[in-house]
Amino acid sequence: MDQKKIGMFLKELRKEKELTQEELAERFRVSNRTISRWETGTNLPDISLLVEIAEFFDVSIPEIINGERKEMNMTQETVETAAKMAEYSGNEMKVGKKTTAGYLLMGFGIFIIIFALISINPDSSWGAVYSKLGTIFATVGLYLVIKTKFIKRWTRALTVIGFLLLMFALFHTSDYMAAKYSNQVPRFNYLVEYTSETPNTRYFETLFFTAVQQDVGTGNEHIEVHKKNLSQSLKEYFYVVTGQYDKYGRR
């Protein structure tokens, strides 16, 4: 497809109508600069405008795409042009479907997260499981949406990483607020401990704080929150996930 040829053809059609670029721009509700770019072949009209342009200049869409008037018989070149247009339209539909699917996945994921945080008892590990599952759905949906918006891969990657960090911060902040002000155990803990000496006390370890649940099962049950050193917390977390925690007992 020769864009410069198409531009020259559009310029000829405008002159045949004895119109200025300003007058044509007003007719198609675009800027003068847009008309200039069409006629120089820098840009091409949106596919949504092709029908309107063809009707205004009394030419066919294949003639515009080929940049010259043709006989009305269906030549091989016209067939190929029609096939290209159908493929272009099909690609637009695929992009639209991906975007719609992305928004649906994001909505579904956020719904699961809200359900997990509000409806599932904090003592149950399922709250954290469903929250993470919802985050996966939301992340996949976000990727499908931004894939049609951002061309550069690093931009898409940074957006996804930023979203995951935001959800990580949201989960742990909500855990901290719930433990400190609502007397709830943290959902996103990596270790729960209790000792035979203090059976009514449980320790919930998270990356940023320790929630100590005291007088469990009594009317005086309450939670104390102790902030932690992040580097020490990361070391403990590593020991737990690698099964080495018992070698480095804290208490």
C-alpha positions as CSV (number, residue, x, y, z in Angstrom):
1,M,0.0,0.0,0.0
2,D,1.5,3.3,-1.2
3,Q,0.6,6.0,1.3
4,K,2.1,8.8,-0.8
5,K,0.0,7.7,-3.8
6,I,-3.1,7.7,-1.6
7,G,-2.3,11.1,-0.4
8,M,-1.9,12.5,-3.9
9,F,-5.2,10.9,-4.9
10,L,-7.0,12.5,-2.0
11,K,-5.4,15.9,-2.9
12,E,-6.6,15.5,-6.5
13,L,-10.2,14.7,-5.3
14,R,-10.2,17.8,-3.1
15,K,-9.1,20.0,-5.9
16,E,-11.7,18.6,-8.2
17,K,-14.3,19.7,-5.6
18,E,-12.5,23.1,-5.6
19,L,-12.1,23.0,-1.8
20,T,-9.4,24.3,0.4
21,Q,-7.8,22.1,3.1
22,E,-9.6,24.2,5.7
23,E,-13.0,23.6,4.1
24,L,-12.4,19.9,3.8
25,A,-11.2,19.7,7.4
26,E,-14.5,21.3,8.5
27,R,-16.5,18.9,6.4
28,F,-14.9,15.8,8.0
29,R,-14.6,17.4,11.5
30,V,-10.8,17.1,11.6
31,S,-8.0,19.7,11.8
32,N,-6.3,21.3,8.8
33,R,-3.1,19.6,9.9
34,T,-4.8,16.2,9.6
35,I,-5.8,17.0,6.0
36,S,-2.3,18.0,5.2
37,R,-0.9,14.8,6.6
38,W,-3.4,12.8,4.6
39,E,-2.3,14.5,1.4
40,T,1.4,14.1,2.0
41,G,1.0,10.4,2.9
42,T,2.3,11.0,6.4
43,N,-0.9,9.6,7.9
44,L,-4.0,7.9,6.5
45,P,-7.7,8.5,7.3
46,D,-9.1,6.3,10.1
47,I,-11.0,3.4,8.7
48,S,-14.2,4.8,10.2
49,L,-13.9,7.8,7.9
50,L,-13.2,5.9,4.7
51,V,-16.9,5.3,3.9
52,E,-17.7,9.0,4.4
53,I,-14.8,10.2,2.3
54,A,-15.7,7.7,-0.5
55,E,-19.3,8.9,-0.6
56,F,-18.3,12.6,-0.5
57,F,-15.9,12.3,-3.5
58,D,-18.1,9.7,-5.3
59,V,-15.3,7.1,-5.4
60,S,-15.0,3.5,-4.1
61,I,-13.0,2.6,-1.0
62,P,-10.7,0.3,-3.0
63,E,-10.0,3.3,-5.3
64,I,-8.9,5.3,-2.3
65,I,-6.8,2.5,-0.9
66,N,-5.2,2.0,-4.4
67,G,-4.7,5.7,-4.9
68,E,-6.4,5.9,-8.4
69,R,-9.7,5.4,-10.1
70,K,-10.4,2.0,-11.5
71,E,-13.0,0.4,-13.7
72,M,-15.9,-0.9,-11.7
73,N,-15.2,-4.5,-12.6
74,M,-13.8,-6.7,-9.8
75,T,-10.2,-7.0,-10.8
76,Q,-7.7,-9.2,-8.9
77,E,-6.2,-6.1,-7.3
78,T,-9.6,-5.0,-6.0
79,V,-10.2,-8.5,-4.5
80,E,-6.8,-8.3,-2.8
81,T,-7.7,-4.8,-1.5
82,A,-11.0,-6.1,-0.1
83,A,-9.2,-9.0,1.6
84,K,-6.7,-6.6,3.2
85,M,-9.6,-4.4,4.5
86,A,-11.4,-7.5,5.9
87,E,-8.1,-8.6,7.6
88,Y,-7.6,-5.1,9.0
89,S,-11.2,-5.0,10.3
90,G,-10.8,-8.5,11.8
91,N,-7.6,-7.4,13.6
92,E,-9.6,-4.4,15.1
93,M,-12.3,-6.8,16.3
94,K,-9.7,-9.1,17.9
95,V,-8.1,-6.2,19.7
96,G,-11.6,-5.1,20.9
97,K,-12.3,-8.6,22.2
98,K,-9.0,-8.8,24.1
99,T,-9.7,-5.4,25.7
100,T,-13.2,-6.5,26.8
101,A,-11.9,-9.8,28.1
102,G,-9.2,-7.9,30.0
103,Y,-11.7,-5.6,31.7
104,L,-13.9,-8.6,32.6
105,L,-10.9,-10.5,34.2
106,M,-9.9,-7.4,36.1
107,G,-13.5,-6.9,37.4
108,F,-13.7,-10.6,38.3
109,G,-10.4,-10.5,40.1
110,I,-11.2,-7.4,42.1
111,F,-14.6,-9.0,43.1
112,I,-12.8,-12.1,44.4
113,I,-10.4,-9.9,46.4
114,I,-13.2,-7.8,47.9
115,F,-15.1,-11.0,48.7
116,A,-12.0,-12.6,50.4
117,L,-11.2,-9.5,52.5
118,I,-14.8,-8.8,53.6
119,S,-16.6,-12.1,53.8
120,I,-14.0,-14.8,54.8
121,N,-13.0,-15.0,58.4
122,P,-9.5,-13.7,59.1
123,D,-8.6,-16.9,61.0
124,S,-9.1,-18.9,57.8
125,S,-6.2,-19.2,55.4
126,W,-8.7,-19.2,52.5
127,G,-8.9,-15.4,52.7
128,A,-5.3,-15.1,51.7
129,V,-5.7,-17.8,49.0
130,Y,-8.6,-16.2,47.3
131,S,-7.0,-12.7,47.6
132,K,-4.0,-14.0,45.7
133,L,-6.1,-15.8,43.2
134,G,-8.1,-12.6,42.6
135,T,-4.8,-10.8,42.1
136,I,-3.8,-13.2,39.4
137,F,-7.0,-12.7,37.5
138,A,-6.8,-9.0,37.8
139,T,-3.1,-8.9,36.7
140,V,-3.9,-11.0,33.6
141,G,-6.8,-8.8,32.8
142,L,-4.7,-5.7,33.2
143,Y,-2.0,-7.1,30.9
144,L,-4.6,-7.8,28.2
145,V,-5.9,-4.2,28.4
146,I,-2.5,-2.5,28.4
147,K,-1.2,-4.8,25.6
148,T,-3.5,-2.9,23.2
149,K,-2.4,0.5,24.7
150,F,1.3,0.4,25.1
151,I,3.6,-0.7,22.3
152,K,6.8,-1.0,24.3
153,R,7.3,-4.2,26.4
154,W,9.1,-2.5,29.2
155,T,6.2,-0.1,29.7
156,R,3.8,-3.1,30.0
157,A,6.2,-4.9,32.3
158,L,6.5,-1.8,34.6
159,T,2.8,-1.3,34.7
160,V,2.2,-5.0,35.7
161,I,5.0,-4.8,38.3
162,G,3.6,-1.6,39.7
163,F,0.1,-3.1,40.0
164,L,1.5,-6.2,41.9
165,L,3.5,-3.9,44.3
166,L,0.3,-1.9,44.9
167,M,-1.7,-5.0,45.7
168,F,1.1,-6.2,48.0
169,A,1.1,-2.9,49.8
170,L,-2.7,-3.0,50.0
171,F,-2.9,-6.5,51.5
172,H,-0.2,-5.9,54.2
173,T,-1.5,-2.4,55.0
174,S,-5.1,-3.8,55.5
175,D,-3.6,-6.6,57.6
176,Y,-1.8,-4.1,59.9
177,M,-4.9,-1.8,60.2
178,A,-7.2,-4.7,61.0
179,A,-4.8,-6.2,63.6
180,K,-4.1,-2.8,65.3
181,Y,-7.6,-1.3,65.2
182,S,-10.1,-4.1,64.7
183,N,-8.5,-6.9,66.8
184,Q,-8.2,-9.2,63.8
185,V,-5.5,-11.7,63.1
186,P,-3.5,-11.0,59.9
187,R,-4.5,-13.0,56.9
188,F,-1.2,-12.7,55.0
189,N,1.1,-14.3,57.6
190,Y,3.8,-16.8,56.8
191,L,4.0,-18.4,60.2
192,V,1.6,-19.0,63.2
193,E,3.3,-20.1,66.5
194,Y,2.2,-21.0,70.0
195,T,4.0,-22.7,72.8
196,S,2.9,-25.2,75.4
197,E,3.9,-22.8,78.2
198,T,1.5,-20.1,76.8
199,P,-1.3,-22.1,75.0
200,N,-3.6,-19.1,75.0
201,T,-1.1,-16.9,73.1
202,R,-0.5,-17.2,69.4
203,Y,2.1,-15.4,67.3
204,F,1.3,-14.4,63.7
205,E,4.4,-13.5,61.7
206,T,4.2,-11.2,58.7
207,L,6.9,-9.4,56.7
208,F,6.4,-6.1,58.6
209,F,5.0,-6.9,62.0
210,T,4.2,-9.6,64.5
211,A,0.6,-9.9,65.8
212,V,0.4,-11.4,69.2
213,Q,-3.0,-12.8,70.0
214,Q,-3.4,-13.1,73.8
215,D,-6.0,-14.8,76.0
216,V,-7.3,-16.8,73.0
217,G,-10.8,-18.1,73.5
218,T,-11.6,-15.9,76.5
219,G,-13.5,-12.7,76.9
220,N,-10.2,-10.8,77.3
221,E,-8.9,-11.9,73.9
222,H,-6.9,-9.1,72.2
223,I,-4.1,-8.5,69.8
224,E,-0.9,-6.6,70.2
225,V,1.1,-5.5,67.2
226,H,4.9,-5.3,67.2
227,K,6.7,-3.8,64.2
228,K,9.7,-5.7,62.9
229,N,13.1,-5.0,61.3
230,L,12.6,-5.7,57.6
231,S,16.0,-7.3,57.0
232,Q,15.6,-9.6,59.9
233,S,12.0,-10.4,58.8
234,L,13.1,-11.3,55.3
235,K,15.8,-13.6,56.8
236,E,13.2,-15.3,59.0
237,Y,10.8,-15.6,56.0
238,F,13.6,-17.3,54.0
239,Y,14.2,-19.8,56.8
240,V,10.5,-20.6,56.9
241,V,10.0,-21.2,53.2
242,T,13.1,-23.2,52.9
243,G,12.3,-25.4,56.0
244,Q,15.3,-24.2,58.0
245,Y,13.3,-22.2,60.6
246,D,13.8,-24.7,63.4
247,K,17.6,-24.3,63.2
248,Y,17.3,-20.6,63.9
249,G,14.6,-20.5,66.6
250,R,13.7,-17.1,67.7
251,R,12.2,-17.9,71.0
